[in-house]
């Protein structure tokens, strides 16, 4: 059974993919594969080939459980998707550096199992457990994406999560066409068609199905629309006394708080603890496989978080907060070499 509290760390270069019409099924399948690989790396950091249950992968990706065709089509789509990252600044030789890789390297489907191998650039991102970040990644709670059914909504939502703290991001119209995979389709040359079929449905679906509230405005160059400026916020809880809240409003408050915790656990805990949260500010905080993992910096003893048994202590409050959202607490101490 797949846990509802799934937060994956997705390499940024696999979120904003241009010039490629990557299907909705392929995107959801890729997120599921990343999740299961990430879980296995927690147990074996040196692992390079990942074996997964077909049943669990299909369940996590929302595929037909009675057939492998949807999964096979998605895997084929992922294999033929090539990502090229080109540095904007020139190197010491006056040339541009670039990195090219496929989303997955190798797949074997046999019986009720599948074996997956990722390119090293993807695997290194999934396996980074608090050391120096090798590959920039974005934390993506899969529960935010699970109800989205439009590839445009998922594409926009993943990019919103990537640039979450900025609260705004600008694409040119041509860039938007590239990341949504419609650049080569003749029907989308007219902006009104692009707006009606991709931009507005994506925003509407996100606003209706998630806690995010998204809007956009356009910027013209001459008479033509040139840029799309998106902005977003997380819907604020209603400010009422608890006794006046309906069951639905109480549930919504909880969901908003849970999303805050799962999207930015470090920031959430810092706000919870206030001035007592200084130790959290200097620690690595992550959500991995149902655990809230806090890695104290070198020189900080575990006692920095105080006793777990002491009601009201830092550690006790963090543990209770994690348990409220279905997570257990693990504290790691970095010993000096």
C-alpha positions in Angstrom: 0.0 0.0 0.0 1.3 3.5 -0.9 1.5 6.0 1.9 -0.5 9.2 1.5 2.3 11.2 3.0 4.6 11.1 0.0 7.0 13.9 -0.6 9.5 13.4 -3.4 12.7 15.4 -4.2 12.5 16.0 -8.0 15.5 17.3 -9.9 14.7 20.8 -11.1 15.8 20.0 -14.6 13.1 17.3 -14.9 10.4 19.7 -13.9 10.8 22.4 -16.6 11.1 20.3 -19.7 10.8 22.2 -23.0 10.2 21.2 -26.6 8.6 17.9 -25.5 5.0 16.9 -25.1 5.4 14.7 -22.0 2.1 13.0 -21.3 0.1 13.3 -18.0 0.5 9.5 -17.5 4.3 9.8 -18.0 4.6 12.7 -15.5 2.7 10.8 -12.8 4.6 7.6 -13.5 7.9 9.4 -13.2 6.9 10.9 -9.8 6.0 7.4 -8.6 9.3 5.9 -9.8 11.2 8.7 -8.0 9.3 8.0 -4.8 10.1 4.3 -4.7 13.7 4.8 -5.7 14.0 7.5 -3.0 12.7 5.1 -0.4 15.2 2.4 -1.4 18.1 4.9 -1.3 17.2 5.6 2.3 18.0 2.0 3.2 20.9 1.5 0.7 22.6 4.8 -0.3 24.8 3.0 -2.8 22.0 1.5 -4.8 21.9 2.1 -8.5 19.2 -0.3 -9.8 15.8 -0.2 -8.2 13.3 -3.0 -8.2 9.6 -2.1 -7.7 6.3 -3.8 -7.6 4.2 -3.2 -10.7 1.1 -3.1 -8.6 2.4 -0.3 -6.4 3.8 1.7 -9.2 0.5 1.6 -11.1 -1.4 2.5 -7.9 0.8 5.4 -7.2 0.6 6.7 -10.8 -3.2 6.2 -11.0 -2.9 3.6 -13.9 -5.1 0.7 -14.8 -4.2 -2.0 -12.4 -5.4 -4.8 -14.8 -3.1 -3.9 -17.6 0.6 -3.0 -18.1 0.0 -1.1 -21.3 -0.4 2.3 -19.7 2.8 1.8 -17.7 4.7 0.5 -20.7 3.6 3.5 -22.7 4.6 5.9 -20.0 8.0 4.3 -19.6 8.6 4.5 -23.3 7.7 8.2 -23.2 10.2 8.7 -20.4 13.0 6.9 -22.2 12.7 9.0 -25.3 12.6 12.3 -23.3 16.0 13.9 -23.4 16.8 16.8 -21.1 19.6 19.2 -22.1 20.8 21.8 -19.6 22.9 24.6 -21.1 24.7 27.1 -18.9 24.0 30.7 -19.7 27.5 31.9 -18.8 30.4 30.9 -21.0 33.3 28.9 -19.5 37.0 29.9 -19.4 37.4 28.8 -23.0 34.6 31.1 -24.2 32.2 28.2 -24.8 29.0 27.1 -23.1 28.9 24.1 -20.8 26.0 21.6 -21.2 24.5 18.5 -19.7 22.3 16.0 -21.5 20.5 13.0 -20.1 17.3 10.9 -20.4 14.7 10.8 -17.7 15.4 7.1 -17.2 18.3 5.0 -18.5 17.1 1.4 -18.4 13.9 -0.5 -17.6 13.1 -4.2 -17.3 9.5 -5.3 -16.7 9.4 -9.0 -15.8 6.5 -10.8 -14.1 5.1 -8.6 -11.4 8.3 -6.5 -10.9 10.1 -3.8 -12.8 13.7 -2.7 -12.5 14.7 0.9 -13.2 18.0 2.6 -13.6 18.2 6.4 -13.5 21.0 8.6 -15.0 23.5 9.5 -12.3 22.4 13.2 -12.3 18.9 12.1 -11.3 20.0 9.4 -8.9 22.4 11.8 -7.1 19.6 14.2 -6.4 17.4 11.5 -5.0 20.2 10.1 -2.8 21.3 13.4 -1.3 20.3 13.0 2.3 21.4 16.3 3.8 25.0 16.7 2.5 26.0 19.4 0.0 23.3 19.6 -2.7 24.8 18.0 -5.8 21.7 18.6 -8.1 19.1 21.3 -7.3 15.8 19.7 -6.5 12.3 20.7 -5.5 10.2 19.1 -2.8 6.9 17.9 -4.2 4.2 16.5 -2.0 2.4 14.1 -4.3 -1.0 14.6 -2.5 -1.0 18.1 -4.1 -0.8 16.6 -7.6 -3.0 13.5 -7.1 -6.4 15.1 -8.1 -5.0 17.1 -11.0 -6.0 15.6 -14.4 -4.7 18.1 -16.8 -1.0 17.9 -18.0 -1.1 21.7 -18.1 -2.2 22.0 -14.5 0.5 19.5 -13.3 3.2 21.3 -15.3 2.2 24.6 -13.8 1.8 23.2 -10.3 5.3 21.6 -10.3 6.8 24.8 -11.5 4.9 26.8 -8.8 6.4 24.4 -6.2 9.9 24.9 -7.8 9.6 28.7 -7.4 7.3 28.6 -4.4 9.2 31.1 -2.2 9.3 33.7 -4.9 5.5 33.8 -5.1 5.8 34.9 -8.8 7.4 33.7 -12.0 7.4 35.1 -15.5 7.5 33.1 -18.8 7.5 34.5 -22.3 4.6 33.1 -24.3 7.1 31.1 -26.3 8.5 29.6 -23.1 5.1 28.7 -21.9 4.4 26.9 -25.2 7.6 25.0 -24.8 7.1 23.8 -21.2 3.5 22.8 -22.0 4.5 20.9 -25.1 2.3 22.8 -27.6 5.0 24.8 -29.4 4.9 22.7 -32.5 1.1 22.6 -32.7 -0.3 25.0 -35.3 -3.6 25.5 -33.4 -1.8 27.3 -30.5 -0.2 30.1 -32.5 -3.1 32.4 -31.6 -2.8 33.7 -28.0 -6.5 33.5 -27.4 -6.5 29.8 -28.2 -3.4 29.3 -25.9 -5.2 31.2 -23.1 -8.5 29.3 -23.4 -7.0 25.8 -23.8 -3.9 25.8 -21.6 -3.5 28.8 -19.2 -7.0 29.4 -17.8 -7.9 25.6 -17.4 -4.6 25.0 -15.6 -5.2 27.9 -13.2 -8.9 27.0 -12.7 -8.0 23.3 -11.8 -5.2 24.3 -9.4 -7.5 26.9 -7.6 -10.3 24.4 -7.3 -8.3 21.3 -6.2 -5.4 22.6 -4.1 -4.8 25.2 -1.4 -2.9 27.3 -3.9 -4.6 30.4 -5.4 -3.0 31.3 -8.7 -3.6 34.2 -11.0 -1.7 35.7 -14.0 -1.4 38.9 -16.0 0.1 39.6 -19.4 2.7 42.0 -20.7 2.7 43.2 -24.2 5.5 43.9 -26.6 4.0 46.2 -29.2 0.5 44.8 -30.0 1.3 41.2 -29.1 1.2 39.5 -25.8 4.9 38.7 -24.9 5.0 37.6 -21.3 2.9 35.7 -18.8 3.4 36.8 -15.2 2.1 34.2 -12.7 1.6 34.8 -9.0 0.3 32.6 -6.2 -0.4 32.2 -2.6 -1.6 29.5 -0.2 -5.1 30.2 0.9 -5.1 31.7 4.3 -7.1 30.0 7.1 -10.3 31.7 8.2 -9.7 33.7 11.3 -12.5 32.6 13.6 -12.5 31.3 17.1 -12.4 27.5 17.1 -15.8 27.1 18.6 -17.3 28.9 15.6 -15.7 26.7 13.0 -17.9 24.1 11.2 -16.5 20.6 10.7 -15.6 21.5 7.1 -13.8 24.6 8.2 -11.9 22.7 10.9 -10.9 20.1 8.3 -9.7 22.8 5.9 -7.6 24.4 8.7 -6.0 21.1 9.3 -5.3 20.5 5.6 -3.8 23.9 5.2 -1.5 23.3 8.2 -0.5 19.9 6.9 0.3 21.3 3.4 2.5 23.9 5.1 4.3 21.2 7.0 4.8 18.9 4.0 5.8 21.7 1.6 8.3 23.5 3.8 8.9 21.5 7.1 11.8 23.6 8.2 9.9 26.9 7.8 6.8 25.4 9.4 8.7 24.3 12.5 10.5 27.6 12.7 7.1 29.4 12.8 5.8 26.8 15.4 8.8 27.3 17.7 9.3 31.0 17.3 12.4 32.3 19.1 13.1 28.8 20.3 13.6 27.5 16.7 17.2 28.7 16.3 18.5 25.1 16.4 16.1 24.2 13.5 17.4 27.2 11.5 20.9 25.7 11.4 19.8 22.1 11.0 18.9 20.0 7.9 15.2 19.2 8.0 13.5 16.8 5.6 10.6 14.5 5.1 11.6 11.0 4.0 9.5 7.8 3.9 7.1 8.8 6.6 9.8 10.3 8.9 10.5 13.9 9.8 14.3 13.8 9.8 16.3 16.5 11.6 20.1 16.4 11.2 21.7 18.6 13.8 24.9 20.4 12.6 28.3 19.2 13.8 29.0 20.2 17.4 25.3 20.3 18.4 24.4 17.5 20.8 21.0 15.8 20.7 20.2 17.5 24.0 19.9 20.8 21.9 16.3 19.8 21.3 15.7 19.0 25.0 14.0 15.9 26.3 11.2 14.2 24.3 9.5 13.3 27.6 9.4 16.8 28.9 6.0 18.2 27.9 6.4 21.6 26.2 10.1 21.0 25.3 11.3 21.7 21.7 11.6 18.0 20.9 8.2 17.1 22.4 6.4 19.9 20.4 8.1 18.8 17.2 7.2 15.2 17.8 3.6 16.0 18.4 3.4 18.2 15.3 4.9 15.5 13.1 2.6 12.8 14.6 -0.4 15.0 13.9 0.3 14.7 10.2 1.3 11.0 10.2 5.0 11.3 10.5 7.5 9.9 13.1 10.5 12.0 14.3 14.1 11.0 13.8 17.0 13.1 15.0 20.5 12.5 13.6 23.7 13.9 15.1 26.7 14.7 13.0 29.8 13.6 14.8 33.1 15.4 14.2 35.6 13.3 12.1 
